[in-house]
Amino acid sequence: MIRAFLSVLAGPGSLMLILKATVLLSLGPVLALALRRRSAAARHFAWQVTLACALALAALAPIAPRLAVEVPTAPFLAVLPIGRGATARESQTRTLPTESTSRERATWGSEESSTVEPSPAARAWTMFALLGALWLAGLVAVLLWGVLGHVGLWRLHRDAVPVDRNAWRLRFGVLPPRRGSAARARLGLSAAIGTPLTWGWLRPVILLPAAAEAWPIERRRAALLHEMAHVMRCDYVSQAVATLACAVYWFHPLAWWSAARLRSESEHACDDCVLAAGTPAPDYASSLLEVARGARAHRRAALAAVCMAHRSRLEGRLLAVLDRSRTRGGLPTRASIATLAVAAFLLVPFAGLEPCWIAAQAETVSEAEAVHSEPERSVSAMPGGRLELELETGGDVEIRAWDRRTVTVRSQLGGRDWPDTRVTVARAGNGVRVHSFQAHSSSSYSTSHRFVIRVPSRYDVRLRSSGGAVTIAGVEGSFHGSTGGGEMVLERASGEAELSTGGGDVVVSDSDLGGSVSTGGGVVRFSRVRGGLKGSSGSGPVIDSDRESGSMPDGATEDLSGVRVHGEGGRVDVPRGGQVGFLHIRKAGGDVNLEDAPQGAQITTGGGDIHVRRGTGMIDASTGGGDIEIGPITGSVSAGTGAGNIHVMPPSLDARVEVETAYTEGFQDAAKIVSAWSLDRDAVTPWDDHQGTPRRYVRAHGIAGNGHGLVRITTVNGDIELRRSGSHPKAR
C-alpha cells in the first residue's frame, strides 16, 4: 500500500490527485455561499467536511477501486500524463518530448552497444521524483511548524499558574462542566500571552492572560465561556485536520484559504455560544474589543491553538455579534452524521475515478486497428544474461523460454501511430536490450503493440514499460521492473521477482519464486507456488492457499486455477469438489464475500464487511471495521472487528465459546451478547481506558456440545449473536 501511495504522490497520478483535490476544495466556497443565511456552526461544518474530504482523498487515492470513465481526448489534455496506463491498447494518449536524430536513425539488429541518453519516459519520471521530493519537503516543513507550536504551548502551560476548578464560579462566574471533554479541561493564567487561547482534545488546556485577574467579572466570564465553547465543539480537532490538509496540499492556495475560513467561522460559532449563554450583545462586543487591544498570542499558536481575539478579524466579528437578524445556534447531530455518511459514500468512487482517454477521430478506426508484424530479429545470447526492456510506447509483452542460445523478438505494431514507432534490438553488455520509442516528436500518439520474445531458459529480465500486460513463462532468473498498467502472469518461473503493475490482475502459477509482486488495483492469485513469494494489491484481494491452516515459508500453495473473483472486491467463488486447501485472503480495504471454504480460510481486510457462506474447518476472519457473517460453518471460528456486528451460524455447535464485545461512551446503546446456547456471563467491567478511548467490556464463555472446536469472537461497538442454523436474527 505504501508503494502505491508513493506512486500516486510522486508519479504522473499526482496531477490527477491535484485536480480532484481542487474540485473538493472548490466545494467549500460553494457550500459556504449556500449557507450564508444559516448559522456560523453550519458554515464551519461545511468547511470542516471540505478539508476532511480533501485529506481523506490523499489516503484513498492509492487504494480506492479504480472507476474508469472513457473521455474523448481534448487538445489541452492530451499533453498531460495524468493516466496510469491501464493497458497497452487503452494507453494511448501520452506526451513525448523531441527525440534525438541519432534515435531516428536507429536500425534493426544492431550488434553495437553504446551509451544511451536518458529516455523521455525516464526524464519524465525523474521530474516527478523531484517534484515528489519537493512536496515531501513542504509537508515536513508545515508539520514541523505545528510541532514547534505545540512545544511552545507546552512551555506556556508549564509556566502558567493553574486555577482550581472549585474557584471557577467565584473568579469567573462559570460553573465547571461535569460531562464530556470539557469536564477534563484545565485552566491556567499566563503572563506570556495577551489573549485567551485553548488547545488539546483528551486533556484540553485553557489559558487566560495573567492580566485577566484585573478584568471585570463580565469580561472574564465571557472569555472563559468562549474558550469552553471551543472545547465542547472540538475545534482543536477540526483545526488539526485543517493543518494536516494544509501540510499535504501546502502548495495549494485553496487549502490555506479554506483553513482560514474554518478558523473564522469557528470564532463566530463560539461567539454565538457566548450570546446564547445570556451575555448581552453590546457587553460582549465591548469585551471582545478590550481583549483585542491587548492581544498578544504565541508566535506559532495559529497552527496549534485556538485564540479568542485576532485584530485582523475583529471588525467582522463585532458586526456579527451586534447583528440581531443573524441566525445563531448549533448544527443538529443527525444532520451532521447524515452529511458525513453521504460524503464518505461519494468520496470512495470519486477517489478511484480515472479517465480513460480515447481518440476522438472515428474515421481512423480501421487504420488504428491495423496490425503490422515486423520480421523476427535475433541476437546470440548465453544463458545467465539479461533482457532489458525499455518500452516507452508501451505494449503487451510475452517472454517464453527455449533451449537455444538466442534471443528472438517479434514485434506486432498496431494503433493509429504505429508507423512512427521504432524498435531496436541490440546487444547490451552480457545481454540484449529491446527499446521502443516514437521517431518523431508529437504532442500525443496512439499505439497498440505486442512483443513476443524467446530467451534461453536461464535468463534475467529488467522491465520498464509505460503500459501493457506482461507474461513470463518457463524462465529461471531474476525479474525486476514495472509496467504502467496491465495484467501480469508468471508461470513455470523460478528465481527472484520484484515486479509491479499500476493496475491489473497478477496470476502466479507452478513457480518457485522469492521476492514480491504488486498491483495498484486488481486480484493477486497464487497457484502451486513455492519460494515465499509475497503479493500485495492496492484495492483487490490477495489469494493463496496451503494444505494446512498455517503458512509455511516455502510450502507450496494449492491449485487456485478454478477460483474466480467477480467485480472490484466482489464475490470469491471456489469450485465444488476442487483441491483447494486452506485459503488465505488478504485485502487492504473493502468487503470480502467468500462463497465456500471447504478446508477453512483466513480472511483479513483493512476495513469492510466479511461474509463466508459455507465452510469446514477453521475460519479466521478479521476486519478493521465492518460486519462479519459466517455460516453455516462446521468447525472453529475466530472473528474480530474494530467496529461492527458479528453473526456466526453453525449447523450444530460442538465447541468452546469465548466471546467479547466492548462499547465506548459515544455508542448509542450498551453492546450485548445474544446466544441460543447457555453461556456464563462475566460482570460488565468498569470504564477502561488502557486502549485509548474509555470502554466497557461485556464477556461470556461456555461449552456447547462436547467442546471439540473453538469459537472466539471479539468486537468493539457491536453486538454478538450466536444463533442456530435456520433461525433469523431478531429485529433491533
C-alpha positions in Angstrom: 0.0 0.0 0.0 2.9 2.4 0.8 4.4 1.7 -2.6 1.0 2.5 -4.3 0.6 5.7 -2.2 4.1 7.0 -3.2 3.4 6.1 -6.8 0.4 8.3 -6.8 2.1 11.3 -5.0 5.4 11.1 -6.8 4.3 9.9 -10.2 2.0 11.1 -13.1 -1.0 10.2 -11.0 -0.2 13.2 -8.8 -1.7 15.5 -11.4 -5.0 13.7 -11.2 -4.9 13.8 -7.4 -4.3 17.6 -7.5 -7.2 18.0 -10.0 -9.5 16.0 -7.7 -8.4 17.9 -4.6 -9.1 21.2 -6.4 -12.6 20.1 -7.2 -13.2 19.2 -3.5 -11.7 22.4 -2.1 -13.8 24.4 -4.6 -16.9 23.0 -3.0 -16.1 24.8 0.3 -16.9 28.3 -1.0 -20.0 27.0 -2.9 -21.4 25.4 0.3 -20.5 28.5 2.4 -22.3 30.7 0.0 -25.4 28.4 0.0 -25.3 28.5 3.9 -24.8 32.3 4.2 -28.1 32.7 5.9 -27.6 29.8 8.2 -25.7 29.7 11.5 -21.9 30.0 11.7 -21.8 26.5 13.1 -23.4 25.2 9.8 -20.8 27.0 7.7 -18.0 25.8 10.0 -19.1 22.3 9.5 -19.2 22.8 5.7 -15.5 23.9 5.7 -14.7 21.1 8.1 -16.2 18.4 5.8 -14.4 20.0 2.8 -11.0 19.9 4.3 -11.5 16.4 5.8 -12.6 15.0 2.4 -9.5 16.6 0.7 -7.3 15.0 3.3 -9.0 11.6 3.0 -8.7 11.8 -0.8 -4.9 11.6 -0.5 -5.2 8.4 1.6 -7.8 6.8 -0.6 -6.3 7.6 -3.9 -3.9 4.6 -4.0 -6.4 2.0 -2.6 -9.8 3.1 -3.9 -11.3 0.7 -6.5 -10.5 2.0 -10.0 -13.5 3.5 -11.8 -12.5 4.1 -15.4 -14.5 6.6 -17.4 -13.9 7.0 -21.2 -13.3 10.6 -22.1 -12.5 11.9 -25.6 -9.1 13.4 -25.8 -9.1 17.2 -25.8 -6.1 19.1 -27.2 -5.3 20.8 -23.9 -5.5 17.5 -22.0 -3.5 15.4 -24.5 -0.2 16.8 -23.2 -0.9 15.9 -19.6 0.4 12.5 -18.4 -2.4 12.1 -15.9 -3.4 8.5 -16.7 -1.9 5.5 -15.0 -1.9 3.5 -18.2 -4.4 0.6 -17.8 -3.3 -1.5 -20.8 -1.3 -1.0 -23.9 -4.4 -0.9 -26.1 -6.0 1.7 -23.8 -2.9 3.7 -23.1 -2.9 5.6 -26.0 -2.6 9.3 -25.3 0.9 10.2 -24.0 3.3 13.1 -24.1 6.6 12.6 -26.0 9.5 15.1 -25.9 11.6 15.6 -29.1 13.8 12.5 -29.9 17.4 13.0 -31.0 18.3 12.5 -34.6 20.5 9.5 -33.6 17.4 7.7 -32.4 15.6 8.4 -35.7 18.5 6.6 -37.5 18.3 3.6 -35.2 18.1 0.3 -37.2 17.0 -3.3 -36.6 19.5 -5.8 -35.4 22.3 -3.5 -34.4 25.0 -5.5 -32.6 26.8 -2.4 -31.2 26.4 -1.3 -27.6 26.6 2.4 -27.0 25.9 4.9 -24.3 22.3 5.8 -24.3 20.9 9.2 -23.2 18.1 9.1 -20.7 14.8 8.4 -22.4 11.9 10.8 -22.4 10.0 8.5 -20.1 13.0 8.3 -17.7 13.3 12.1 -17.8 9.6 12.5 -17.0 9.8 10.1 -14.1 12.9 11.9 -12.8 10.9 15.2 -13.0 8.0 13.6 -11.0 10.5 12.2 -8.5 12.0 15.7 -8.0 8.5 17.2 -7.6 7.7 14.4 -5.1 10.8 15.3 -3.1 9.8 19.0 -3.1 6.3 18.0 -1.9 7.7 15.9 0.9 9.9 18.9 2.0 6.9 21.2 2.2 4.9 18.5 4.1 7.7 18.1 6.7 8.1 21.9 7.0 4.4 22.5 7.8 4.2 19.6 10.2 7.4 20.7 11.9 6.0 24.2 12.3 3.0 22.7 14.0 5.2 20.5 16.3 7.2 23.6 17.3 3.9 25.4 18.0 2.9 22.6 20.4 6.2 22.7 22.1 5.8 26.4 22.7 2.3 25.8 24.0 3.5 23.1 26.3 6.0 25.6 27.8 3.3 28.2 28.2 1.2 25.6 30.1 4.2 24.5 32.2 4.9 28.1 33.3 1.2 29.1 33.8 -0.5 29.4 37.2 -3.2 26.8 37.5 -6.7 27.8 38.6 -8.6 25.3 40.7 -11.9 24.2 39.2 -13.7 24.9 42.5 -12.7 28.6 42.1 -14.2 29.0 38.6 -17.6 30.2 39.8 -16.1 32.7 42.3 -13.4 34.2 40.0 -15.1 33.8 36.6 -18.8 33.3 37.2 -18.8 30.0 35.4 -19.6 26.5 36.8 -17.1 23.9 35.6 -18.8 21.3 33.3 -19.1 17.8 34.6 -19.6 15.8 31.4 -17.8 15.4 28.1 -14.3 16.6 27.2 -14.9 20.0 28.8 -15.1 18.2 32.2 -11.4 17.4 31.8 -10.4 20.9 30.8 -7.5 22.6 32.8 -7.5 26.3 33.3 -4.4 28.5 33.9 -3.2 32.1 33.9 -0.1 33.1 31.8 1.8 36.3 31.7 3.3 35.4 28.3 0.0 35.9 26.4 -2.3 38.7 25.8 -5.4 36.9 24.6 -7.3 33.7 25.8 -6.4 30.5 23.9 -7.1 26.8 24.1 -5.8 23.6 22.7 -5.9 19.8 23.3 -8.6 17.2 22.9 -8.4 14.4 25.5 -7.0 16.8 28.2 -7.9 20.3 26.9 -5.9 23.3 28.2 -7.4 26.8 28.5 -5.0 29.7 29.2 -6.1 33.3 30.1 -3.8 36.3 30.3 -2.5 37.0 33.8 -4.0 40.5 33.3 -7.4 38.8 33.3 -7.3 39.0 37.1 -7.9 42.7 36.7 -10.7 42.4 34.2 -14.3 43.0 35.2 -16.1 39.8 36.1 -18.4 40.0 33.0 -15.3 40.1 30.7 -13.7 37.2 32.5 -16.9 35.2 32.3 -17.3 35.9 28.5 -13.7 34.9 27.8 -14.0 31.6 29.7 -17.3 30.8 28.1 -15.8 31.5 24.6 -12.9 29.1 25.2 -15.2 26.5 26.8 -17.3 26.6 23.6 -14.1 25.8 21.6 -13.5 22.8 23.8 -17.1 21.5 23.7 -17.2 21.9 19.9 -13.9 20.0 19.5 -12.5 22.9 17.4 -9.0 21.8 18.2 -9.6 18.6 16.3 -11.1 20.5 13.4 -8.1 22.8 13.3 -5.7 19.8 13.4 -7.5 18.3 10.4 -7.1 21.6 8.6 -3.4 21.8 9.5 -2.9 18.3 8.1 -4.7 19.2 4.9 -2.5 22.3 4.5 0.5 20.1 5.1 -0.5 17.6 2.4 -1.6 20.4 0.0 0.9 23.1 1.1 1.3 24.3 -2.5 -2.5 24.8 -3.0 -3.9 28.2 -2.1 -7.4 26.9 -1.7 -6.3 24.6 1.2 -4.9 27.6 3.1 -7.8 29.8 2.4 -10.3 27.0 3.4 -8.3 26.6 6.7 -8.5 30.3 7.4 -12.3 30.4 6.7 -12.7 27.4 9.1 -11.0 29.2 11.9 -13.0 32.4 11.2 -16.3 30.5 11.3 -15.2 28.7 14.5 -14.8 32.1 16.2 -18.3 33.2 15.0 -19.8 29.9 16.3 -18.2 30.3 19.7 -19.4 33.9 19.9 -22.9 32.6 19.3 -22.5 30.2 22.2 -21.5 33.1 24.5 -24.5 35.1 23.5 -26.8 32.0 23.9 -25.5 31.7 27.5 -27.1 35.1 28.3 -24.3 37.6 27.7 -25.8 40.8 26.2 -24.5 41.5 22.7 -23.3 45.1 23.4 -21.4 43.9 26.6 -19.8 41.0 24.7 -18.8 43.3 21.8 -17.1 45.6 24.3 -15.3 42.7 25.9 -14.1 41.5 22.5 -12.8 45.0 21.7 -10.9 45.2 25.0 -9.4 41.8 24.7 -8.2 42.5 21.2 -6.5 45.7 22.3 -4.1 43.7 24.5 -4.0 40.6 22.2 -0.5 39.1 22.1 -0.7 35.4 21.1 2.2 33.0 20.9 4.0 33.2 17.6 3.1 29.6 16.4 -0.3 29.4 18.1 -2.1 29.8 14.8 -1.3 26.3 13.8 -1.7 24.6 17.2 -4.2 26.6 19.4 -7.5 28.4 19.1 -7.2 32.0 20.1 -10.2 34.2 21.2 -9.3 37.5 19.5 -7.4 38.5 16.4 -7.2 42.1 15.4 -7.4 41.3 11.7 -10.8 39.6 12.1 -12.2 41.8 14.8 -14.5 44.1 12.7 -16.4 41.3 11.1 -17.0 39.6 14.5 -18.2 42.8 16.2 -20.7 43.3 13.3 -21.9 39.7 13.6 -22.3 39.9 17.4 -24.4 43.1 17.1 -26.5 41.9 14.2 -29.8 40.8 15.7 -31.1 39.4 12.4 -28.2 36.9 12.3 -29.1 33.2 12.6 -27.4 31.5 15.6 -27.4 28.1 17.1 -25.7 24.8 16.6 -26.0 22.0 14.0 -28.3 19.1 14.6 -26.4 15.9 15.3 -28.5 13.8 12.9 -27.9 16.3 10.1 -24.1 16.2 10.7 -24.0 12.4 10.8 -26.1 12.1 7.6 -23.8 14.6 5.8 -20.7 12.8 6.8 -22.2 9.5 5.7 -23.1 10.9 2.3 -19.7 12.5 1.9 -17.9 9.2 2.7 -20.2 7.3 0.4 -19.4 9.6 -2.5 -15.7 10.1 -1.7 -14.6 6.5 -2.4 -15.8 6.3 -6.0 -14.6 9.8 -6.6 -11.1 8.9 -5.3 -11.0 5.9 -7.7 -12.3 7.9 -10.7 -9.8 7.5 -13.5 -10.3 8.9 -17.0 -9.5 6.7 -19.9 -8.5 9.0 -22.8 -9.7 7.8 -26.2 -9.0 9.4 -29.6 -12.0 11.4 -30.9 -11.3 10.5 -34.6 -13.9 7.9 -35.7 -12.7 8.0 -39.3 -9.3 6.5 -38.4 -10.6 3.5 -36.5 -9.9 1.0 -39.3 -6.3 2.3 -39.6 -5.8 2.2 -35.8 -7.0 -1.4 -35.7 -4.4 -2.4 -38.3 -1.5 -4.5 -37.0 1.9 -4.6 -38.7 4.2 -7.6 -38.0 7.9 -6.8 -38.2 10.3 -9.6 -39.2 11.7 -11.6 -36.3 15.0 -10.3 -35.1 17.6 -12.5 -33.4 20.7 -11.8 -31.2 23.0 -14.5 -30.0 22.9 -14.9 -26.2 24.4 -17.0 -23.5 22.4 -18.4 -20.5 22.6 -16.2 -17.5 22.4 -13.0 -19.4 19.9 -10.2 -19.1 17.0 -9.0 -21.2 16.4 -5.2 -20.8 13.1 -3.9 -22.0 12.5 -0.2 -22.2 9.2 0.3 -23.8 8.3 4.0 -23.9 5.4 3.2 -26.3 4.0 0.5 -24.0 2.8 -2.8 -25.3 1.9 -6.3 -24.3 5.0 -8.5 -23.6 5.2 -12.3 -23.8 8.5 -13.8 -22.7 9.0 -17.6 -23.0 12.0 -19.8 -22.6 13.5 -22.2 -25.0 16.7 -24.3 -25.3 18.5 -22.2 -27.8 21.3 -19.7 -27.1 19.5 -17.0 -28.9 17.1 -14.1 -28.0 14.4 -13.6 -30.7 12.0 -10.6 -30.8 8.9 -10.4 -32.9 7.1 -7.1 -32.9 3.5 -6.7 -33.8 2.8 -2.9 -34.1 -0.7 -1.5 -34.1 -2.6 1.6 -33.4 -3.1 4.8 -35.3 0.5 6.0 -35.0 2.3 2.7 -35.4 4.3 3.8 -38.5 6.2 6.3 -36.2 7.3 3.6 -33.8 10.9 2.4 -33.8 12.1 -0.8 -32.1 15.7 -1.6 -31.7 17.2 -4.9 -30.7 20.8 -4.7 -29.7 23.5 -6.4 -27.6 24.0 -4.6 -24.3 26.8 -5.9 -22.1 26.0 -9.5 -21.1 22.6 -9.4 -22.6 20.1 -7.9 -25.0 18.3 -4.6 -24.9 14.9 -4.0 -26.6 13.9 -0.4 -26.9 10.6 1.0 -28.4 10.0 4.8 -29.0 8.3 7.2 -31.4 10.7 8.6 -34.0 9.1 12.0 -34.4 8.1 14.5 -31.8 4.4 14.8 -31.3 2.0 16.2 -28.7 0.4 12.7 -28.4 0.2 9.4 -30.1 -1.9 6.2 -30.1 -0.3 2.8 -30.3 -1.2 -0.8 -29.6 1.8 -3.1 -29.7 2.7 -6.6 -28.8 6.2 -8.1 -28.3 6.8 -11.9 -28.4 10.2 -12.7 -27.1 12.1 -16.0 -26.7 15.1 -16.3 -24.4 17.3 -19.0 -23.0 15.8 -21.0 -20.1 18.1 -19.2 -17.6 17.9 -15.5 -18.2 17.2 -12.3 -16.2 14.6 -9.7 -17.1 14.6 -6.0 -16.4 11.4 -4.3 -17.5 10.2 -0.7 -17.7 7.0 -0.1 -19.7 4.6 2.7 -19.9 1.7 0.2 -20.0 0.7 -3.3 -21.1 0.3 -6.9 -20.0 3.3 -9.0 -19.1 3.7 -12.8 -19.3 6.8 -14.7 -18.3 6.7 -18.4 -18.8 9.3 -21.2 -18.2 12.2 -18.8 -17.4 14.7 -19.1 -14.5 16.3 -15.9 -13.3 15.6 -12.6 -11.5 12.7 -10.5 -12.8 12.6 -6.8 -11.9 10.7 -3.8 -13.1 7.2 -2.3 -13.6 4.5 -1.6 -16.2 2.2 1.3 -16.1 -0.8 -1.0 -16.1 -2.0 -4.4 -17.3 -2.3 -8.0 -16.3 0.8 -9.8 -15.1 1.2 -13.6 -15.5 4.1 -15.7 -14.3 4.0 -19.5 -14.9 6.6 -22.2 -14.5 9.1 -19.5 -13.4 11.8 -19.8 -10.8 14.2 -17.4 -9.1 13.5 -13.9 -7.6 10.8 -11.5 -8.6 10.3 -7.8 -7.8 7.5 -6.8 -10.3 4.7 -4.3 -10.1 1.9 -3.1 -12.3 -0.1 0.1 -12.0 -3.4 -1.8 -12.3 -4.5 -5.3 -13.3 -4.6 -8.8 -12.0 -1.4 -10.7 -11.1 -1.5 -14.5 -11.5 1.4 -16.7 -10.5 1.3 -20.5 -11.1 3.6 -23.5 -11.0 6.5 -21.4 -9.9 9.3 -21.4 -7.3 9.9 -17.7 -6.6 11.0 -15.4 -3.9 10.5 -11.6 -3.6 7.2 -9.8 -4.2 4.7 -8.9 -6.9 2.2 -6.0 -6.5 -0.6 -4.2 -8.4 -2.2 -0.8 -7.8 -5.6 -2.4 -8.2 -6.6 -6.0 -9.0 -6.6 -9.6 -7.8 -3.3 -11.3 -6.9 -3.7 -15.1 -7.1 -1.0 -17.8 -6.3 -1.5 -21.4 -7.6 1.1 -24.1 -6.8 3.8 -21.5 -5.9 6.9 -22.2 -3.7 9.7 -20.0 -2.5 7.9 -17.5 -0.2 6.8 -15.0 -2.9 4.7 -12.2 -1.4 1.8 -10.4 -3.1 0.1 -7.1 -2.5 -2.7 -5.1 -4.1 -3.8 -1.5 -3.6 -7.5 -2.4 -3.7 -8.1 -6.1 -4.7 -7.7 -9.3 -2.7 -4.5 -11.4 -2.4 -5.5 -15.1 -2.5 -3.5 -18.2 -1.9 -3.9 -21.5 -0.1 -1.9 -24.2 1.6 -2.6 -27.7 2.8 -2.6 -26.8 6.5 -4.2 -24.0 8.4 -0.9 -22.1 8.7 1.5 -20.9 6.0 5.0 -22.4 5.7 7.6 -20.0 4.2 8.5 -22.3 1.4 5.4 -24.5 1.4 3.7 -24.9 -2.0 0.3 -23.2 -2.4 -2.7 -25.2 -3.6 -4.3 -25.0 -7.0 -6.4 -21.9 -7.4 -6.9 -22.0 -11.1 -10.7 -22.5 -10.6 -11.1 -19.7 -8.1 -12.9 -16.7 -9.6 -13.3 -13.1 -8.2 -16.2 -11.2 -9.6 -16.1 -7.4 -9.7 -14.0 -4.9 -7.7 -13.5 -6.7 -4.3 -16.6 -8.8 -5.1 -17.6 -12.4 -4.6 -14.9 -15.1 -4.4 -16.1 -18.4 -5.9 -14.4 -21.7 -5.1 -15.1 -24.7 -7.4 -17.1 -27.5 -5.8 -15.1 -30.7 -5.3 -11.7 -29.0 -6.1 -8.4 -29.5 -4.3 -8.4 -26.0 -2.8 -6.7 -26.1 0.6 -6.8 -23.7 3.5 -7.5 -20.3 1.9 -5.7 -17.0 2.7 -7.4 -13.9 1.5 -5.8 -10.5 2.3 -7.2 -7.1 1.3 -6.1 -3.5 2.0 -9.7 -2.5 2.4 -13.2 -3.3 1.3 -15.7 -6.2 1.5 -14.8 -9.8 1.2 -17.5 -12.3 0.1 -16.4 -15.9 0.1 -18.9 -18.4 -1.1 -17.3 -21.6 0.2 -14.2 -22.5 2.3 -14.1 -26.3 2.0 -10.8 -26.6 4.0 -11.1 -23.4 6.1 -9.9 -19.9 5.5 -8.0 -16.9 7.0 -9.5 -13.6 5.8 -8.2 -10.1 6.7 -9.3 -6.7 5.4 -8.3 -3.2 6.5 -12.0 -2.2 6.6 -15.2 -3.7 5.2 -17.7 -6.5 5.7 -16.8 -10.1 5.6 -19.2 -12.8 4.5 -18.5 -16.6 4.4 -21.4 -18.6 3.1 -20.2 -22.1 3.8 -17.2 -23.6 5.3 -15.5 -26.5 7.0 -12.5 -26.4 9.4 -11.1 -23.2 10.8 -12.5 -19.8 9.8 -10.3 -16.9 11.0 -11.9 -13.5 9.9 -10.6 -10.1 10.9 -11.6 -6.6 9.7 -10.6 -3.1 10.8 -14.3 -2.1 10.8 -17.4 -3.7 9.5 -19.8 -6.6 10.0 -18.8 -10.3 9.9 -21.3 -13.0 9.0 -20.1 -16.6 8.9 -22.2 -19.7 8.3 -23.4 -22.2 8.3 -20.0 -23.4 9.3 -18.7 -26.8 10.6 -15.5 -26.3 12.6 -13.9 -23.5 14.6 -14.3 -19.8 14.2 -12.2 -16.8 15.2 -13.6 -13.4 14.3 -12.7 -9.9 15.2 -13.9 -6.4 14.0 -12.9 -2.9 15.0 -16.5 -1.7 14.9 -19.5 -3.8 13.7 -21.7 -6.8 14.3 -20.7 -10.4 14.2 -23.1 -13.3 13.2 -21.9 -16.9 13.4 -24.3 -19.7 12.2 -23.1 -23.2 12.8 -25.5 -26.1 11.8 -24.7 -27.6 15.2 -22.3 -26.2 17.7 -19.7 -28.5 19.3 -17.1 -26.1 20.6 -15.8 -24.0 23.4 -17.2 -20.5 23.1 -15.3 -17.3 24.1 -16.9 -14.0 23.1 -16.1 -10.4 24.0 -17.6 -7.1 22.9 -16.9 -3.6 24.2 -18.6 -0.2 23.8 -17.3 3.3 24.1 -19.0 6.3 25.7 -20.3 7.6 22.3 -22.0 4.3 21.5 -25.8 4.7 21.4 -26.6 1.5 23.5 -24.7 -0.9 25.6 -23.3 -3.7 23.5 -24.8 -7.1 24.1 -24.3 -10.8 23.6 -27.2 -12.9 22.3 -26.8 -16.7 22.2 -29.0 -19.7 21.5 -26.7 -21.7 23.8 -26.3 -21.3 27.5 -23.2 -19.1 28.3 -21.6 -17.9 31.6 -21.6 -14.2 31.5 -19.0 -12.1 33.3 -19.9 -8.8 35.0 -19.7 -5.8 32.8 -16.3 -4.1 33.5 -15.9 -0.5 34.7 -14.7 2.1 32.2 -11.3 1.1 31.0 -9.0 3.5 29.0 -5.9 1.3 28.6 -6.6 1.2 24.8 -7.2 4.9 24.5 -10.9 5.7 24.3 -12.6 4.6 27.5 -14.7 1.5 27.0 -16.6 -1.2 29.0 -16.3 -4.9 28.2 -19.0 -7.5 28.0 -17.8 -11.1 28.1 -19.3 -14.6 28.0 -17.9 -18.1 27.8 -19.2 -21.6 27.8 -19.2 -25.1 26.2 -21.7 -26.3 23.6 -21.9 -30.0 22.9 -18.6 -31.8 23.7 -16.5 -28.7 23.2 -14.2 -30.1 20.5 -13.9 -26.9 18.5 -13.4 -23.3 19.4 -15.4 -20.2 18.7 -13.7 -17.0 19.7 -15.3 -13.6 18.7 -14.2 -10.1 19.6 -15.6 -6.7 18.5 -16.0 -3.1 19.6 -19.2 -1.1 19.4 -21.2 -4.0 18.1 -23.4 -6.8 19.2 -22.5 -10.5 19.1 -25.2 -13.1 18.2 -24.9 -16.8 18.1 -28.0 -18.5 16.6 -28.8 -21.9 15.3 -28.9 -22.6 11.6 -32.3 -21.8 10.1 -33.2 -19.1 12.7 -33.3 -15.5 11.9 -31.8 -12.5 13.7 -34.2 -10.6 15.9 -35.1 -7.1 14.8 -33.0 -4.5 16.6 
